[in-house]
Amino acid sequence: MSVLKKYRGVNNLTTKERFLHHVKERLARAPQSEINKQLNDLNYVRQHFPITYNDIPDSIDAMIDRFTKELEALGGVVKITNSPADTFSTLQELLKMHNSKQIIHWNDESLNECPISSLSQQGYHIMTNRDNNEPVEYKHFANTADTGITGAQFAIAETGSIVVESGIGRERIISLMPKLHIAIAKSNQFVKRTADVFKYYVDNKQKLPSSINFITGPSRSADIENDLSIGVHGPANICIIIERVN
């Protein structure tokens, strides 16, 4: 007998309550449900959900390999570098490959080692909020920019996702509006699973940013007939540069 039936009686539930209770049961979230107890048993999860819970070795190399495999399966590109200079060189190669012309990027200390502003000397039109631009002008540039460059808070091995925090200097439009998103992540930002990210934010809830975005591959949209379109609600291309750090 469910908790709701026990305390209120099934006949006293409203239609809305019945529906929500059904959803909770199907998601194994009903209080004291048998499925809920089973899913709290890690050995049970490993035995019955091997695809969902696939062991990932602790080494950084193993996490990078898994991340690369997952992201490339979705059409993303991963480049691995060994120094800030190597990262900047790889960034320039990607910009040439995609014929980038207008670049908008984070104004954030995580990108300080990558001299993005110097790209203006190579003919690129570059903007960041560091330039004290008018808000309308800044948003218009973001709308017309072909490339957005950001850092990342985390890289998640199991899904090939990056976690991007929004805030002053890290505006969300930079990773959403241009057709190409290039993110620079460090090897020490890797975690195994999405659950590790949620645990971090639970433990540091007093420092939550304005928004947290989980980005996995290029933007994908499908209509009711499953006609898949790329780049409708976000970048059509995503490239992640992973810089190894000691």
C-alpha positions in Angstrom: 0.0 0.0 0.0 1.4 3.4 -1.0 1.9 6.2 1.5 -0.7 8.3 -0.2 -3.3 5.5 0.0 -2.4 4.7 3.6 -2.9 8.2 4.9 -5.6 9.7 2.7 -7.2 6.8 0.8 -7.0 6.4 -2.9 -10.6 7.6 -3.4 -9.8 11.0 -1.8 -7.0 11.8 -4.3 -7.6 14.5 -6.9 -6.9 13.8 -10.5 -3.7 15.8 -10.3 -2.5 13.9 -7.2 -3.3 10.6 -8.9 -1.3 11.6 -12.0 1.7 12.8 -10.0 1.6 9.7 -7.8 1.7 7.5 -10.9 4.6 9.4 -12.3 6.5 9.1 -9.0 5.9 5.4 -8.9 7.1 4.9 -12.5 10.2 6.9 -11.7 10.9 4.9 -8.6 10.5 8.0 -6.4 7.4 7.0 -4.4 8.3 7.1 -0.7 9.2 3.6 0.7 8.7 1.9 -2.7 10.4 -1.4 -3.3 12.1 -0.1 -6.4 13.3 3.0 -4.6 15.0 0.7 -2.0 16.6 -1.4 -4.7 18.0 1.6 -6.5 19.8 2.7 -3.3 21.7 -0.5 -3.5 24.8 0.2 -5.6 25.4 -3.5 -6.3 21.8 -3.9 -7.5 22.3 -0.9 -9.9 25.6 -2.4 -11.2 24.0 -5.7 -11.8 20.7 -4.6 -13.5 21.8 -1.4 -15.2 25.3 -2.1 -16.6 24.9 0.4 -19.4 23.7 3.2 -17.1 26.3 2.4 -14.5 29.5 1.4 -16.3 32.7 1.5 -14.3 35.2 4.2 -15.3 38.8 3.8 -14.2 40.2 6.5 -11.9 42.9 7.7 -14.2 42.7 11.0 -16.1 43.6 9.3 -19.3 40.7 6.8 -18.9 38.3 9.7 -18.2 39.5 11.7 -21.2 39.2 8.6 -23.5 35.6 7.9 -22.3 34.7 11.6 -22.7 36.1 11.7 -26.2 34.3 8.5 -27.3 31.0 9.8 -26.0 31.2 13.3 -27.5 32.5 12.2 -30.9 29.6 9.7 -31.1 27.3 12.8 -31.0 29.3 14.7 -33.7 31.5 16.8 -31.3 35.2 17.3 -31.8 37.8 16.8 -29.1 41.4 18.1 -29.2 43.9 17.3 -26.5 46.8 19.7 -25.8 49.7 19.7 -23.4 50.4 23.4 -22.7 48.7 26.9 -22.9 50.7 27.6 -26.1 49.6 24.3 -27.6 46.0 25.2 -26.7 46.2 28.6 -28.4 47.7 27.0 -31.5 44.9 24.4 -31.6 42.3 27.2 -31.1 43.7 29.0 -34.1 43.5 25.8 -36.2 39.9 25.3 -35.3 39.0 28.9 -36.2 40.6 28.5 -39.6 39.0 25.2 -40.2 35.5 26.7 -39.5 36.2 29.9 -41.4 35.4 31.9 -38.3 35.3 35.7 -38.6 33.3 37.1 -35.6 34.3 35.8 -32.2 32.6 36.5 -28.8 34.3 35.0 -25.7 34.2 34.9 -21.9 35.9 37.6 -19.9 37.0 35.2 -17.2 40.2 34.3 -15.5 39.9 30.7 -16.7 40.9 31.9 -20.2 43.7 34.2 -19.1 46.4 31.9 -20.4 44.9 31.9 -23.9 45.5 35.3 -25.5 42.2 35.4 -27.4 42.2 39.2 -27.7 45.4 39.0 -29.8 43.4 37.3 -32.6 42.1 40.7 -33.6 45.6 41.3 -35.1 44.9 38.4 -37.4 41.8 40.0 -38.8 39.2 38.5 -36.5 36.4 40.7 -35.2 36.4 40.0 -31.4 34.2 41.1 -28.6 33.9 40.4 -24.8 32.1 42.3 -22.1 35.5 43.6 -20.9 35.3 46.2 -23.6 32.5 48.1 -21.8 30.1 47.7 -24.7 26.6 48.9 -24.6 24.2 45.9 -23.8 22.3 46.2 -27.0 25.5 46.3 -29.1 26.9 43.3 -27.1 23.8 41.2 -27.7 23.6 42.2 -31.3 27.2 41.1 -31.8 26.5 37.7 -30.0 23.6 37.2 -32.4 25.8 37.7 -35.5 29.0 36.1 -34.1 29.9 32.8 -35.8 32.0 31.5 -32.9 31.7 31.6 -29.1 34.6 30.6 -26.9 34.1 29.6 -23.2 35.8 27.8 -20.4 34.1 25.0 -18.4 33.5 24.2 -14.8 33.5 20.4 -15.3 33.9 17.8 -18.0 31.9 14.6 -17.4 33.5 11.4 -18.6 30.4 9.2 -18.7 28.4 11.4 -21.1 31.0 13.6 -22.9 29.3 16.7 -21.4 30.8 19.9 -20.2 29.2 22.0 -17.4 29.2 25.8 -18.1 28.3 28.2 -15.4 26.8 31.6 -16.3 27.5 34.9 -14.7 29.1 38.3 -15.3 31.8 37.8 -17.9 30.4 34.3 -18.7 27.2 35.2 -20.4 25.0 32.3 -21.5 24.6 33.7 -25.0 28.2 33.0 -25.7 27.7 29.3 -25.7 24.2 29.3 -27.2 23.9 31.8 -30.0 27.0 31.3 -32.3 27.0 28.4 -34.7 30.3 27.2 -33.4 31.1 26.7 -29.7 34.7 26.1 -28.6 35.2 25.3 -25.0 38.6 25.0 -23.2 38.7 22.6 -20.3 41.5 21.4 -18.1 42.3 17.8 -17.3 41.9 18.6 -13.6 38.2 19.5 -14.2 37.2 16.0 -15.1 34.7 14.0 -13.0 33.4 10.5 -13.7 29.7 11.0 -13.6 26.9 13.6 -13.6 26.2 12.7 -10.0 29.6 14.0 -9.0 28.6 17.4 -10.4 25.3 17.5 -8.5 27.1 16.5 -5.3 29.5 19.4 -5.8 26.6 21.9 -6.2 24.7 20.4 -3.2 27.8 20.8 -1.1 28.4 24.4 -2.4 24.8 25.6 -2.8 25.7 28.9 -1.2 27.9 29.7 -4.2 25.4 28.7 -7.0 25.8 30.8 -10.2 22.9 32.4 -12.1 22.5 29.3 -14.2 24.2 25.9 -14.8 24.2 24.4 -18.3 25.0 20.8 -19.2 26.2 20.8 -22.8 26.5 17.5 -24.7 27.3 17.7 -28.3 25.8 20.0 -31.0 22.2 21.3 -30.6 19.7 18.7 -31.8 16.0 19.2 -32.4 13.4 16.8 -33.7 9.8 17.2 -34.6 6.9 14.8 -34.0 8.0 12.7 -37.0 11.6 12.4 -35.5 13.0 14.5 -38.3 16.4 15.5 -36.7 17.8 19.0 -37.2 21.2 20.2 -36.0 21.9 23.7 -34.8 18.3 25.0 -34.5 18.3 25.9 -30.8 22.0 26.2 -30.3 25.5 25.7 -31.9 25.6 23.3 -34.9 29.2 22.5 -34.0 31.0 22.0 -30.7 34.8 21.6 -30.2 36.3 20.9 -26.8 40.0 21.5 -26.2 41.3 19.5 -23.3 44.5 20.9 -21.9 46.5 18.5 -19.8 47.8 20.0 -16.5 50.1 18.5 -13.9 
